[in-house]
Amino acid sequence: MEVNVHHAKTHLSKLIAAAESGEEVIIARAGKAVVRMVPVAPPACKSSKNLRGSGIGKIWLAPDWDSDETNLEIQKLFEGSASGDPE
C-alpha cells in the first residue's frame, strides 16, 4: 500500500500494524515514494551465553571457596610457591 505523509501521520498505528502483519507500506511525499515500512527482523540467534543468569545451576563452588586458608594458598601460588610454603 502507498500512502502520503499526511495519511501516514494520521493513521500511523494502523500502518505499523499492517507492516507488522507483512504488508509493505510505502510513504510518499509529493507523489514520490520516500519511505518503506517493514517489520524489524527478530535477532538471528538468542544464545544463552548472552543472557544474565544463564549459568544458574551450572556452576558449583566449594563451601570453603572464600576461606582464609584458600585465599592464602592462592596468594602463595601467585607469589611463585607452588608447594604452599614460602620461598
MMTF fields as JSON, N, C-alpha, C and O atoms, coordinates in Angstrom:
{
  "mmtfVersion": "1.0.0",
  "mmtfProducer": "UNKNOWN",
  "numBonds": 347,
  "numAtoms": 348,
  "numGroups": 87,
  "numChains": 1,
  "numModels": 1,
  "chainsPerModel": [1],
  "groupsPerChain": [87],
  "chainIdList": ["A"],
  "bondAtomList": [4, 2, 8, 6, 12, 10, 16, 14, 20, 18, 24, 22, 28, 26, 32, 30, 36, 34, 40, 38, 44, 42, 48, 46, 52, 50, 56, 54, 60, 58, 64, 62, 68, 66, 72, 70, 76, 74, 80, 78, 84, 82, 88, 86, 92, 90, 96, 94, 100, 98, 104, 102, 108, 106, 112, 110, 116, 114, 120, 118, 124, 122, 128, 126, 132, 130, 136, 134, 140, 138, 144, 142, 148, 146, 152, 150, 156, 154, 160, 158, 164, 162, 168, 166, 172, 170, 176, 174, 180, 178, 184, 182, 188, 186, 192, 190, 196, 194, 200, 198, 204, 202, 208, 206, 212, 210, 216, 214, 220, 218, 224, 222, 228, 226, 232, 230, 236, 234, 240, 238, 244, 242, 248, 246, 252, 250, 256, 254, 260, 258, 264, 262, 268, 266, 272, 270, 276, 274, 280, 278, 284, 282, 288, 286, 292, 290, 296, 294, 300, 298, 304, 302, 308, 306, 312, 310, 316, 314, 320, 318, 324, 322, 328, 326, 332, 330, 336, 334, 340, 338, 344, 342],
  "bondOrderList": [1, 1, 1, 1, 1, 1, 1, 1, 1, 1, 1, 1, 1, 1, 1, 1, 1, 1, 1, 1, 1, 1, 1, 1, 1, 1, 1, 1, 1, 1, 1, 1, 1, 1, 1, 1, 1, 1, 1, 1, 1, 1, 1, 1, 1, 1, 1, 1, 1, 1, 1, 1, 1, 1, 1, 1, 1, 1, 1, 1, 1, 1, 1, 1, 1, 1, 1, 1, 1, 1, 1, 1, 1, 1, 1, 1, 1, 1, 1, 1, 1, 1, 1, 1, 1, 1],
  "groupList": [{"groupName": "MET", "atomNameList": ["N", "CA", "C", "O"], "elementList": ["N", "C", "C", "O"], "formalChargeList": [0, 0, 0, 0], "bondAtomList": [1, 0, 2, 1, 3, 2], "bondOrderList": [1, 1, 2], "singleLetterCode": "M", "chemCompType": "L-PEPTIDE LINKING"}, {"groupName": "GLU", "atomNameList": ["N", "CA", "C", "O"], "elementList": ["N", "C", "C", "O"], "formalChargeList": [0, 0, 0, 0], "bondAtomList": [1, 0, 2, 1, 3, 2], "bondOrderList": [1, 1, 2], "singleLetterCode": "E", "chemCompType": "L-PEPTIDE LINKING"}, {"groupName": "VAL", "atomNameList": ["N", "CA", "C", "O"], "elementList": ["N", "C", "C", "O"], "formalChargeList": [0, 0, 0, 0], "bondAtomList": [1, 0, 2, 1, 3, 2], "bondOrderList": [1, 1, 2], "singleLetterCode": "V", "chemCompType": "L-PEPTIDE LINKING"}, {"groupName": "ASN", "atomNameList": ["N", "CA", "C", "O"], "elementList": ["N", "C", "C", "O"], "formalChargeList": [0, 0, 0, 0], "bondAtomList": [1, 0, 2, 1, 3, 2], "bondOrderList": [1, 1, 2], "singleLetterCode": "N", "chemCompType": "L-PEPTIDE LINKING"}, {"groupName": "HIS", "atomNameList": ["N", "CA", "C", "O"], "elementList": ["N", "C", "C", "O"], "formalChargeList": [0, 0, 0, 0], "bondAtomList": [1, 0, 2, 1, 3, 2], "bondOrderList": [1, 1, 2], "singleLetterCode": "H", "chemCompType": "L-PEPTIDE LINKING"}, {"groupName": "ALA", "atomNameList": ["N", "CA", "C", "O"], "elementList": ["N", "C", "C", "O"], "formalChargeList": [0, 0, 0, 0], "bondAtomList": [1, 0, 2, 1, 3, 2], "bondOrderList": [1, 1, 2], "singleLetterCode": "A", "chemCompType": "L-PEPTIDE LINKING"}, {"groupName": "LYS", "atomNameList": ["N", "CA", "C", "O"], "elementList": ["N", "C", "C", "O"], "formalChargeList": [0, 0, 0, 0], "bondAtomList": [1, 0, 2, 1, 3, 2], "bondOrderList": [1, 1, 2], "singleLetterCode": "K", "chemCompType": "L-PEPTIDE LINKING"}, {"groupName": "THR", "atomNameList": ["N", "CA", "C", "O"], "elementList": ["N", "C", "C", "O"], "formalChargeList": [0, 0, 0, 0], "bondAtomList": [1, 0, 2, 1, 3, 2], "bondOrderList": [1, 1, 2], "singleLetterCode": "T", "chemCompType": "L-PEPTIDE LINKING"}, {"groupName": "LEU", "atomNameList": ["N", "CA", "C", "O"], "elementList": ["N", "C", "C", "O"], "formalChargeList": [0, 0, 0, 0], "bondAtomList": [1, 0, 2, 1, 3, 2], "bondOrderList": [1, 1, 2], "singleLetterCode": "L", "chemCompType": "L-PEPTIDE LINKING"}, {"groupName": "SER", "atomNameList": ["N", "CA", "C", "O"], "elementList": ["N", "C", "C", "O"], "formalChargeList": [0, 0, 0, 0], "bondAtomList": [1, 0, 2, 1, 3, 2], "bondOrderList": [1, 1, 2], "singleLetterCode": "S", "chemCompType": "L-PEPTIDE LINKING"}, {"groupName": "ILE", "atomNameList": ["N", "CA", "C", "O"], "elementList": ["N", "C", "C", "O"], "formalChargeList": [0, 0, 0, 0], "bondAtomList": [1, 0, 2, 1, 3, 2], "bondOrderList": [1, 1, 2], "singleLetterCode": "I", "chemCompType": "L-PEPTIDE LINKING"}, {"groupName": "GLY", "atomNameList": ["N", "CA", "C", "O"], "elementList": ["N", "C", "C", "O"], "formalChargeList": [0, 0, 0, 0], "bondAtomList": [1, 0, 2, 1, 3, 2], "bondOrderList": [1, 1, 2], "singleLetterCode": "G", "chemCompType": "PEPTIDE LINKING"}, {"groupName": "ARG", "atomNameList": ["N", "CA", "C", "O"], "elementList": ["N", "C", "C", "O"], "formalChargeList": [0, 0, 0, 0], "bondAtomList": [1, 0, 2, 1, 3, 2], "bondOrderList": [1, 1, 2], "singleLetterCode": "R", "chemCompType": "L-PEPTIDE LINKING"}, {"groupName": "PRO", "atomNameList": ["N", "CA", "C", "O"], "elementList": ["N", "C", "C", "O"], "formalChargeList": [0, 0, 0, 0], "bondAtomList": [1, 0, 2, 1, 3, 2], "bondOrderList": [1, 1, 2], "singleLetterCode": "P", "chemCompType": "L-PEPTIDE LINKING"}, {"groupName": "CYS", "atomNameList": ["N", "CA", "C", "O"], "elementList": ["N", "C", "C", "O"], "formalChargeList": [0, 0, 0, 0], "bondAtomList": [1, 0, 2, 1, 3, 2], "bondOrderList": [1, 1, 2], "singleLetterCode": "C", "chemCompType": "L-PEPTIDE LINKING"}, {"groupName": "TRP", "atomNameList": ["N", "CA", "C", "O"], "elementList": ["N", "C", "C", "O"], "formalChargeList": [0, 0, 0, 0], "bondAtomList": [1, 0, 2, 1, 3, 2], "bondOrderList": [1, 1, 2], "singleLetterCode": "W", "chemCompType": "L-PEPTIDE LINKING"}, {"groupName": "ASP", "atomNameList": ["N", "CA", "C", "O"], "elementList": ["N", "C", "C", "O"], "formalChargeList": [0, 0, 0, 0], "bondAtomList": [1, 0, 2, 1, 3, 2], "bondOrderList": [1, 1, 2], "singleLetterCode": "D", "chemCompType": "L-PEPTIDE LINKING"}, {"groupName": "GLN", "atomNameList": ["N", "CA", "C", "O"], "elementList": ["N", "C", "C", "O"], "formalChargeList": [0, 0, 0, 0], "bondAtomList": [1, 0, 2, 1, 3, 2], "bondOrderList": [1, 1, 2], "singleLetterCode": "Q", "chemCompType": "L-PEPTIDE LINKING"}, {"groupName": "PHE", "atomNameList": ["N", "CA", "C", "O"], "elementList": ["N", "C", "C", "O"], "formalChargeList": [0, 0, 0, 0], "bondAtomList": [1, 0, 2, 1, 3, 2], "bondOrderList": [1, 1, 2], "singleLetterCode": "F", "chemCompType": "L-PEPTIDE LINKING"}],
  "groupTypeList": [0, 1, 2, 3, 2, 4, 4, 5, 6, 7, 4, 8, 9, 6, 8, 10, 5, 5, 5, 1, 9, 11, 1, 1, 2, 10, 10, 5, 12, 5, 11, 6, 5, 2, 2, 12, 0, 2, 13, 2, 5, 13, 13, 5, 14, 6, 9, 9, 6, 3, 8, 12, 11, 9, 11, 10, 11, 6, 10, 15, 8, 5, 13, 16, 15, 16, 9, 16, 1, 7, 3, 8, 1, 10, 17, 6, 8, 18, 1, 11, 9, 5, 9, 11, 16, 13, 1],
  "groupIdList": [1, 2, 3, 4, 5, 6, 7, 8, 9, 10, 11, 12, 13, 14, 15, 16, 17, 18, 19, 20, 21, 22, 23, 24, 25, 26, 27, 28, 29, 30, 31, 32, 33, 34, 35, 36, 37, 38, 39, 40, 41, 42, 43, 44, 45, 46, 47, 48, 49, 50, 51, 52, 53, 54, 55, 56, 57, 58, 59, 60, 61, 62, 63, 64, 65, 66, 67, 68, 69, 70, 71, 72, 73, 74, 75, 76, 77, 78, 79, 80, 81, 82, 83, 84, 85, 86, 87],
  "secStructList": [7, 3, 3, 3, 2, 2, 2, 2, 2, 2, 6, 2, 2, 2, 2, 2, 2, 2, 2, 2, 6, 6, 7, 7, 3, 3, 3, 3, 3, 6, 6, 3, 3, 3, 3, 3, 3, 7, 7, 7, 7, 7, 7, 1, 7, 7, 7, 4, 4, 4, 1, 6, 6, 6, 6, 6, 6, 6, 7, 7, 7, 7, 6, 6, 6, 6, 7, 2, 2, 2, 2, 2, 2, 2, 2, 2, 2, 2, 6, 6, 7, 6, 6, 1, 1, 7, 7],
  "xCoordList": [0.84, 0.0, 0.887, 1.947, 0.467, 1.2, 0.297, -0.848, 0.832, 0.059, 0.913, 2.136, 0.245, 1.009, 1.379, 0.885, 2.233, 2.751, 1.623, 1.616, 0.672, -0.437, -1.229, -1.551, -1.533, -2.265, -1.447, -1.995, -0.142, 0.731, 0.737, 0.692, 0.791, 0.769, -0.556, -0.594, -1.624, -2.955, -3.239, -3.949, -2.695, -3.024, -1.781, -1.704, -0.83, 0.436, 0.243, 0.854, -0.577, -0.788, -1.295, -0.829, -2.239, -2.776, -1.717, -1.647, -0.902, 0.155, 1.219, 1.744, 1.534, 2.5, 1.953, 2.679, 0.69, 0.065, 0.095, 0.347, -0.158, -0.124, 1.284, 1.452, 2.287, 3.67, 4.048, 4.719, 3.613, 3.91, 3.288, 3.838, 2.157, 1.497, 2.079, 1.616, 3.088, 3.777, 3.482, 4.086, 2.567, 2.24, 3.305, 3.734, 3.724, 4.699, 3.959, 3.005, 4.405, 3.77, 4.771, 5.873, 4.376, 5.219, 4.618, 3.416, 5.479, 5.037, 5.633, 6.834, 4.748, 5.164, 5.026, 4.135, 5.939, 5.874, 5.801, 6.654, 4.767, 4.543, 4.5, 5.018, 3.87, 3.704, 4.92, 4.872, 6.02, 7.234, 7.489, 7.55, 7.637, 7.88, 9.203, 10.236, 9.158, 10.368, 10.716, 11.877, 9.726, 9.972, 9.208, 8.074, 9.866, 9.2, 9.185, 10.237, 8.015, 7.892, 7.839, 7.003, 8.745, 8.769, 9.014, 9.608, 8.576, 8.816, 10.303, 11.034, 10.731, 12.113, 12.265, 11.432, 13.325, 13.569, 14.009, 14.775, 13.542, 13.994, 15.473, 15.99, 16.161, 17.568, 17.743, 16.917, 18.812, 19.045, 19.222, 18.744, 19.9, 20.193, 20.079, 20.7, 19.296, 19.19, 20.046, 19.537, 21.32, 22.254, 22.15, 22.09, 22.131, 22.017, 23.27, 23.221, 24.389, 25.606, 25.536, 26.33, 24.594, 24.471, 23.378, 23.16, 22.699, 21.595, 22.05, 22.736, 21.672, 22.012, 21.318, 20.149, 22.069, 21.508, 21.532, 21.018, 22.111, 22.103, 23.022, 22.949, 23.887, 24.77, 24.224, 24.876, 23.033, 22.457, 22.263, 21.668, 22.78, 22.668, 23.747, 23.799, 24.61, 25.659, 27.038, 27.988, 27.144, 28.439, 28.388, 27.426, 29.424, 29.497, 30.738, 31.813, 30.599, 31.72, 31.798, 30.781, 33.015, 33.215, 32.767, 32.872, 32.272, 31.816, 32.91, 32.617, 34.173, 35.268, 35.989, 37.148, 35.319, 35.981, 36.533, 37.478, 35.969, 36.401, 36.987, 36.952, 37.522, 38.088, 39.466, 40.101, 39.916, 41.237, 42.321, 43.308, 42.141, 43.134, 43.239, 44.342, 42.105, 42.104, 42.729, 43.523, 42.378, 42.941, 44.449, 45.169, 44.939, 46.38, 47.081, 48.159, 46.456, 47.024, 47.11, 48.116, 46.071, 46.072, 47.124, 47.828, 47.233, 48.242, 49.636, 50.459, 49.912, 51.227, 51.491, 52.618, 50.456, 50.615, 50.96, 51.786, 50.331, 50.654, 52.06, 52.711, 52.518, 53.86, 54.935, 56.12, 54.552, 55.528, 55.842, 56.766, 55.135, 55.409, 54.301, 53.253, 54.524, 53.508, 53.235, 52.133, 54.206, 54.016, 53.216, 52.774, 53.02, 52.321, 53.254, 52.838, 54.514, 55.492, 56.137, 56.397, 56.406, 57.058, 58.47, 59.149, 58.9, 60.246, 61.313, 62.493],
  "yCoordList": [-1.172, 0.0, 1.238, 1.246, 2.258, 3.517, 4.627, 4.771, 5.409, 6.499, 7.761, 7.697, 8.917, 10.168, 10.453, 9.784, 11.428, 11.732, 12.101, 11.653, 12.914, 13.321, 12.097, 11.977, 11.205, 9.987, 9.14, 8.572, 9.063, 8.274, 8.84, 8.084, 10.168, 10.782, 10.531, 10.295, 10.579, 10.412, 8.959, 8.703, 8.024, 6.604, 5.757, 4.599, 6.325, 5.627, 4.265, 3.284, 4.184, 2.91, 1.825, 0.686, 2.172, 1.196, 0.779, -0.387, 1.728, 1.406, 0.513, -0.388, 0.764, -0.092, -1.512, -2.476, -1.642, -2.964, -3.672, -4.875, -2.937, -3.524, -4.016, -5.111, -3.21, -3.609, -4.827, -5.734, -4.85, -5.994, -7.285, -8.369, -7.166, -8.363, -8.791, -9.764, -8.07, -8.474, -7.616, -7.807, -6.68, -5.814, -4.731, -4.141, -4.474, -3.413, -2.079, -1.919, -1.132, 0.182, 1.205, 1.348, 1.901, 2.926, 4.292, 4.512, 5.203, 6.57, 7.468, 7.441, 8.269, 9.138, 10.598, 10.981, 11.404, 12.858, 13.468, 13.227, 14.258, 14.896, 13.863, 14.083, 12.729, 11.692, 10.813, 9.899, 11.076, 10.285, 9.436, 9.96, 8.124, 7.209, 7.57, 7.688, 7.745, 8.133, 7.179, 7.101, 6.454, 5.574, 4.274, 4.257, 3.175, 1.874, 1.353, 1.254, 1.022, 0.473, -1.046, -1.617, -1.68, -3.141, -3.517, -2.732, -4.688, -5.082, -5.335, -5.745, -5.086, -5.354, -6.852, -7.494, -7.406, -8.844, -9.169, -8.408, -10.282, -10.667, -11.048, -11.382, -11.004, -11.387, -12.797, -13.676, -13.003, -14.283, -15.414, -16.525, -15.148, -16.207, -15.655, -14.646, -16.312, -15.924, -16.898, -17.827, -16.669, -17.549, -17.393, -16.277, -18.51, -18.465, -17.891, -17.465, -17.871, -17.347, -15.835, -15.29, -15.152, -13.715, -13.308, -12.118, -14.274, -13.967, -13.983, -14.91, -12.96, -12.916, -14.065, -14.365, -14.692, -15.787, -17.117, -18.102, -17.183, -18.435, -19.488, -20.658, -19.093, -20.063, -20.596, -21.402, -20.155, -20.603, -22.111, -22.658, -22.758, -24.208, -24.95, -26.178, -24.252, -24.893, -24.736, -25.41, -23.857, -23.575, -24.034, -23.758, -24.73, -25.212, -24.629, -24.621, -24.146, -23.633, -24.417, -24.687, -24.779, -25.483, -24.589, -23.366, -25.182, -24.374, -23.467, -22.4, -23.895, -23.102, -22.268, -21.899, -21.962, -21.278, -19.918, -19.432, -19.302, -17.966, -17.951, -16.932, -19.097, -19.15, -18.488, -18.326, -18.113, -17.501, -18.466, -18.052, -19.757, -20.761, -20.853, -20.912, -20.866, -20.924, -19.66, -19.738, -18.505, -17.249, -17.197, -16.69, -17.713, -17.738, -18.659, -18.342, -19.803, -20.737, -20.099, -20.25, -19.398, -18.728, -17.629, -17.468, -16.883, -15.828, -16.414, -15.855, -17.522, -18.16, -18.656, -18.579, -19.163, -19.614, -18.442, -18.58, -17.298, -16.111, -15.612, -15.055, -15.808, -15.351, -16.326, -16.052, -17.463, -18.387, -19.596, -20.333, -19.846, -21.012, -22.019, -21.926, -23.007, -23.998, -24.947, -25.486, -25.163, -26.106, -25.504, -26.232, -24.216, -23.537, -23.024, -22.242, -23.444, -22.978, -21.712, -21.616, -20.737, -19.529, -19.839, -20.696, -19.136, -19.36, -18.732, -18.831],
  "zCoordList": [0.0, 0.0, 0.0, 0.627, -0.685, -0.703, -0.175, -0.603, 0.763, 1.367, 1.362, 1.238, 1.5, 1.586, 3.044, 3.951, 3.267, 4.592, 5.552, 6.699, 5.094, 5.963, 6.438, 7.62, 5.514, 5.87, 6.851, 7.795, 6.619, 7.492, 8.911, 9.882, 9.034, 10.367, 11.06, 12.268, 10.315, 10.885, 11.273, 12.246, 10.526, 10.713, 11.016, 10.606, 11.719, 11.954, 12.629, 12.204, 13.652, 14.358, 13.412, 13.464, 12.556, 11.601, 10.582, 10.192, 10.159, 9.192, 9.815, 9.161, 11.073, 11.77, 11.871, 11.632, 12.221, 12.318, 10.965, 10.897, 9.904, 8.568, 8.233, 7.695, 8.549, 8.281, 9.111, 8.618, 10.383, 11.239, 10.711, 10.905, 10.052, 9.519, 8.169, 7.573, 7.69, 6.47, 5.253, 4.198, 5.387, 4.252, 4.108, 5.099, 2.885, 2.639, 2.584, 1.823, 3.392, 3.447, 2.913, 3.443, 1.873, 1.256, 1.608, 1.459, 2.079, 2.359, 1.283, 1.01, 0.678, -0.43, -0.036, 0.722, -0.575, -0.409, -1.805, -2.659, -2.007, -3.316, -4.434, -5.53, -4.131, -5.145, -5.375, -6.198, -4.655, -4.842, -3.59, -2.478, -3.784, -2.671, -1.989, -2.647, -0.66, 0.072, 1.218, 1.62, 1.749, 2.898, 2.709, 2.229, 3.102, 3.096, 4.52, 5.153, 5.032, 6.386, 6.296, 5.596, 7.018, 7.098, 8.555, 9.294, 8.984, 10.367, 10.611, 9.709, 11.832, 12.213, 12.394, 13.033, 11.835, 11.965, 13.391, 13.982, 13.954, 15.285, 15.248, 14.182, 16.383, 16.398, 15.833, 16.076, 15.087, 14.431, 15.432, 15.201, 16.538, 17.497, 18.908, 19.243, 19.716, 21.119, 21.925, 22.552, 21.895, 22.568, 24.079, 24.595, 24.778, 26.234, 26.882, 28.036, 26.165, 26.772, 26.995, 27.762, 26.334, 26.492, 27.471, 27.7, 28.042, 28.935, 30.379, 30.81, 31.127, 32.542, 33.255, 33.011, 34.137, 34.915, 34.2, 34.73, 33.009, 32.258, 32.872, 32.496, 33.809, 34.457, 35.765, 36.429, 36.142, 37.408, 37.36, 36.432, 38.386, 38.472, 37.711, 37.778, 36.991, 36.201, 36.825, 36.425, 37.792, 38.415, 39.861, 40.578, 40.279, 41.648, 42.306, 41.706, 43.518, 44.297, 45.597, 46.237, 45.979, 47.244, 48.394, 48.303, 49.466, 50.592, 51.166, 51.707, 51.046, 51.602, 50.545, 50.74, 49.423, 48.32, 48.718, 48.096, 49.73, 50.124, 51.54, 52.229, 51.958, 53.307, 53.329, 52.287, 54.508, 54.647, 54.19, 53.582, 54.483, 54.086, 52.566, 52.022, 51.885, 50.418, 49.83, 48.892, 50.375, 49.874, 50.079, 49.219, 51.204, 51.459, 50.466, 49.965, 50.189, 49.218, 47.83, 47.138, 47.431, 46.132, 46.103, 45.106, 47.174, 47.242, 47.082, 46.358, 47.741, 47.635, 46.219, 45.729, 45.566, 44.178, 43.259, 42.357, 43.488, 42.688, 42.959, 42.074, 44.157, 44.518, 44.083, 44.269, 43.506, 42.932, 43.76, 43.413, 44.828, 45.655, 45.452, 46.091, 44.549, 44.224, 45.379, 45.48, 46.25, 47.351, 48.484, 49.373, 48.481, 49.544, 50.61, 51.465, 50.586, 51.564, 51.04, 49.841, 51.895, 51.43, 50.967, 51.532, 49.939, 49.38, 50.206, 49.869]
}
